[in-house]
Amino acid sequence: MLTLYHHPKTRSTRFIFLLEELGAPYQLKTVSVRKRDGTGAADPANPHPHGKVPALSDGGEVVFESPAIALYLTDKFPKAGLGPLAGEPGRGAYLSWLVYYGSVLEPAFMSKFLNTPVPRGTAGWVVVEEAMEHVIGTLSKAPYLLGEKFSAADVLYGTTFAMFGQNPMMPKSQIIDDYAKRVTARPAFAKAMEKDND
Ligand SMILES: N[C@@H](CCC(=O)N[C@@H](CS)C(=O)NCC(=O)O)C(=O)O
């Protein structure tokens, strides 16, 4: 049985969305986390090394970091077709978009949020405007990051853009707004919202 270590309205919510998309059997374990305002506490029941969410346990095998969980799940449930498998066309793009999310896009947003310059040639990421140009360029050619087919990469990016679409850090883009709406219009997203609020 898969256990998703979860806290409502956080980065773990989108994994309820993904698990629903996959039709996977899973249980949710709600844990406490440290909050930005200094309240809350890491939960000893959470296997994440830093007490963060999401974390996933598959019969004791622990996976953490959102891109790793996405890949683990789509590999484990290949029939759902939510991520190209090793050897299939699109695998390279799929891995690249997943890793880009954690290694480039999130740090780019965080640099902007912290108002910290991104030293070209040293930082492993780029400024948010450059990262978003790449994302928007890709989504201007097709409805999803991998083309015509929705994948778990869209779960990460689509939910992020849906949440931060109105944030001044986000470059304004109709392409991104339409994409976020397309991703969050899926029935599995509505189910995830219900479960998140339970
Ligand atoms: N890089 C991690 C980030 C996870 C993360 O920071 N989650 C936040 C909630 S959105 C958290 O658990 N914060 C509590 C803490 O930092 O202790 C991932 O993408 O999975």
The ligand as an SDF file (V2000), in Angstrom:
LIG
                    3D

 20 19  0  0  0  0  0  0  0  0999 V2000
   11.7510   20.2580   -2.6200 N   0  0  0  0  0  0  0  0  0  0  0  0
   10.6110   19.7190   -1.9050 C   0  0  0  0  0  0  0  0  0  0  0  0
    9.9490   20.8420   -1.1580 C   0  0  0  0  0  0  0  0  0  0  0  0
    8.9310   20.3470   -0.1380 C   0  0  0  0  0  0  0  0  0  0  0  0
    8.4780   21.4760    0.7840 C   0  0  0  0  0  0  0  0  0  0  0  0
    9.2340   22.4250    1.0300 O   0  0  0  0  0  0  0  0  0  0  0  0
    7.2610   21.3480    1.3100 N   0  0  0  0  0  0  0  0  0  0  0  0
    6.7710   22.3280    2.2470 C   0  0  0  0  0  0  0  0  0  0  0  0
    5.2430   22.4260    2.1440 C   0  0  0  0  0  0  0  0  0  0  0  0
    4.7380   23.1330    0.5910 S   0  0  0  0  0  0  0  0  0  0  0  0
    7.0690   21.8450    3.6580 C   0  0  0  0  0  0  0  0  0  0  0  0
    6.9130   20.6700    3.9330 O   0  0  0  0  0  0  0  0  0  0  0  0
    7.4810   22.7650    4.5370 N   0  0  0  0  0  0  0  0  0  0  0  0
    7.7370   22.4520    5.9080 C   0  0  0  0  0  0  0  0  0  0  0  0
    9.1980   22.6470    6.2780 C   0  0  0  0  0  0  0  0  0  0  0  0
    9.9290   23.2940    5.5090 O   0  0  0  0  0  0  0  0  0  0  0  0
    9.5960   22.1580    7.3360 O   0  0  0  0  0  0  0  0  0  0  0  0
    9.6420   19.0530   -2.8930 C   0  0  0  0  0  0  0  0  0  0  0  0
    9.4640   19.5900   -3.9960 O   0  0  0  0  0  0  0  0  0  0  0  0
    9.0640   18.0010   -2.5970 O   0  0  0  0  0  0  0  0  0  0  0  0
  1  2  1  0
  2  3  1  0
  2 18  1  0
  3  4  1  0
  4  5  1  0
  5  6  2  0
  5  7  1  0
  7  8  1  0
  8  9  1  0
  8 11  1  0
  9 10  1  0
 11 12  2  0
 11 13  1  0
 13 14  1  0
 14 15  1  0
 15 16  2  0
 15 17  1  0
 18 19  2  0
 18 20  1  0
M  END
$$$$
